[in-house]
Amino acid sequence: MPTFSFKRTTAIVAVLFAPAAYAQQQAGTTLNQVVEQTLLSNPEIQAKYHDFRASMEGQNVARGGLRPQVNAQGFVGKEWRSNVPDRGSYNWSRPGYSVELRQLIFDGFRTSNDVKQAGYDKLGRFYELLATSDSTAYSAVQAYVDLQRYREMELQARQNYSLHEDTLKQIRERAESGVGRRVDLEQAGGRLALAQTNLMTESANLIDVQQRFQRITGMTPAVDLQPVPDVAGKLPQQPANFDDSLRMNPSFLAKQAYLQAANAGVASAKGAFSPKFEFVAATGRDREQPEPQYRDVQSSSVQLVMSYNLYRGGADSARVRQTAEQSYAARDVRDYTCRNVQQDLAVAWNNIVRLREQIPFLRDHEIATAKVRNAYREQFQIGQRSLLDLLDTENELFESRRALANGMADLQLAQYRWLALSHKILPALSVQPARDEMPEENAVLETTDEVLKLCNSPVPDVSRLAPVQVIYNSGAKPPTFVPADKARP
């Protein structure tokens, strides 16, 4: 399958898609296509990618301190000497050059810790890129689902308006023929006005959703949108905890990387209290020394240079305290990010379980209400039901269909929300984040059980969401509530 890349030089997002362009146009726009286009064109992802690339070069800057430094110097000018015994003052031109090589040998591991700090910062930027990709992909899914949802809502409102319009025509004909009552005509007209208002509201909502879809995806909404892929099989059945999802969550991993970067910064600051050893080799030539025997002499040297700071106004100690506070702050940010992710996972899972239990009842309600509406319509024709009964059941059917459509859309979003928090939304849509640029620091990223225990909590108890049946006991005993699957007839 062809691979579409997000970035100019190396791939950050590889999109695996097979259908040809003509076939895609014939079949309509799919959610996979929308997410692909969103990832490739979203400015926020582009900005995060450039931040990541900048951090890669930042580590290269730090690595430069471990490599040899070669400096060349050329000079030209005049030099004066005075008060020379047995000789008066004199001057001469002094051109020359020098070349110096310096190689760091030891500096209290300050430079090596700077490299580590830059590496962890790079890793944090990488995970921020992945987190932005996941959240943007979910936003695209949400825009896609909402577009389908509000198109359905607008269609239902339009059908509801047409139905009330037909009812008003029938009532008018009956009133004009002397069979119906004038008050029924007024009531039907009022319900038609309400249906018109509902239609206008849903049409306005659809326009808002279309604009949001275009802002997020950069695409004009297609006329034909394919159904949202079912991802229920990609969710856990009965998770005991959210450890695996936390270990995969890029937002949490980014904050852990920044914490380890801050710890490396503390170690780097402590290196200022160690001596610094450098190997220095230099050579140079003064071409115009005043004494003939020194003219055009080549001077070379090889040295082991030690420098040790004795006092810098307390700046080094302050730097250690500063980096320590930065480390504490990074730890706290990591902890509350972990708590937030834990909460989001719990809420998403709670919504999934709740909606799974609700949708069968919403569907049953819609089917039963449709049957009642049809029966009421027939009974109204023969005078066994009032117009108010008919209009009320029409409104109940309209609301039941809206509730079912909203429930199914909300379940889709809750499932994709879980996948986004677990860093599985792109694989679920056949959009794989490339692993060729995974920083090597990821191998030493600390995501142990001890770290997860700081914020992890058990899966919320969703047993109360299970449907129940009420058993009415005899006498003055209160009713008993039992799960529907355990109830006895």
Secondary structure, 3 states (H helix, E strand, C coil): CCEEECCCCCCCEEEECCCCHHHHHHHCECHHHHHHHHHHHCHHHHHHHHHHHHHHHHHHHHHHHHCCEEEEEEECCEEEECCECCECCEEEECCEEEEEEEEEEECCCHHHHHHHHHHHHHHHHHHHHHHHHHHHHHHHHHHHHHHHHHHHHHHHHHHHHHHHHHHHHHHHHHHHCCCCCHHHHHHHHHHHHHHHHHHHHHHHHHHHHHHHHHHHHCCCCCCCECCCCCCHHHCCCCCCCCHHHHHHCHHHHHHHHHHHHHHHHHHHHHHHHCCEEEEEEEEEEECCCCCHHHCCEEEEEEEEEEECCCCCCCHHHHHHHHHHHHHHHHHHHHHHHHHHHHHHHHHHHHHHHHHHHHHHHHHHHHHHHHHHHHHHHHHHHCCCCCHHHHHHHHHHHHHHHHHHHHHHHHHHHHHHHHHHHCCCHHHHCCEEECCCCCCHHHHHCCCCHHHHHCCCCCCCCCHHHCCEEEECCCCCCCCEEEEHHHCCC
